[in-house]
């Protein structure tokens, strides 16, 4: 079994490798071809979004960050086989689960998403080829079997299946969640530009993307559209444009009210989840009402963007939703503690 130091080195080297790819186009030509293949396989994975993903992982996977993260947890001397069923809505969205299993001293049995198989497979190859001792600790599979525990990410529908199928073993089952933003009218132009990043990065398809805005009464939405303007070229992406056209047609046919700037629509709705190219919003009267709404819908919320507000926990700053740290666990479930207790 590989040591914790070897596994830390493997994960740190992966992060450094991402940095080399970004800084030197001649570096790792084979991996560059994988990036191109990933885009062809899944057109949502644009070069810009792939580079952004690699940049974030390069910044997070420093040796200091990894070691500080692991201080809180124990390394397993008797590894368990942990199945990981990955999502594929964003590039490498399953990587945090994979490195959590590796760095906890356990073995990973990975079922990649068909939407992100190219890139995730390339990462697994990098780890096992550069650290042969990990070859028996990271295995890809089409169907999970002989596992001691499972971490599964999917939709609300697949989650019901997962809950039943894995009911007899330790498990983490994740459902649909989304990001929300709380505005109070005092936001600077820079903060609203950060909010635009939180909305449009990855085409708004991540569970940390902001899809719902809470606005004070009489809020002027014109300033939102001004901050969105830097993302106007997003409409040139064919799949995004198709979603925009479709949702706009649905609203028009249904004679529903919405605000539009020709590449994104704002629609007043109580729903936290909005379609691609649509952002929902609601007005709130006071902080107590807002806190009650957020508390009642906590299981739908992945993160809350906004100024620190009394009574609202775990808020993050504008522009930070797609920059999670190693201890920012999906659904608020501490994966490392779960693995430690197997």
Secondary structure, DSSP 8 states (H G I E B T S, - for coil): ---HHHHHHHHHHHHHHHHHHHH-TTTTHHHHHHHHHHHHH-TTS-HHHHHHHHHHHHHH--HHHHHHHHTTS---SS--EEEEE---SSTTTTHHHHHHHHHTT-EEEEE--GGGHHHHHHHHHHHHHH-GGGTTTEEE-SS--S-SEEEEE--HHHHHHHHHHTTTSEEEEE---EEEEE--S---HHHHHHHHHHHHGGGG-STTSEEEEEEETT--THHHHHHHGGGGGGGGSHHHHHHHHHHHHHHHHTT---EE-SS-EEEE-S-S---TTEEEEEEESSHHHHHHHHHHTGGGEEEEEES--TT--SEE-TT-TT---TT--GGG--HHHHHHT-
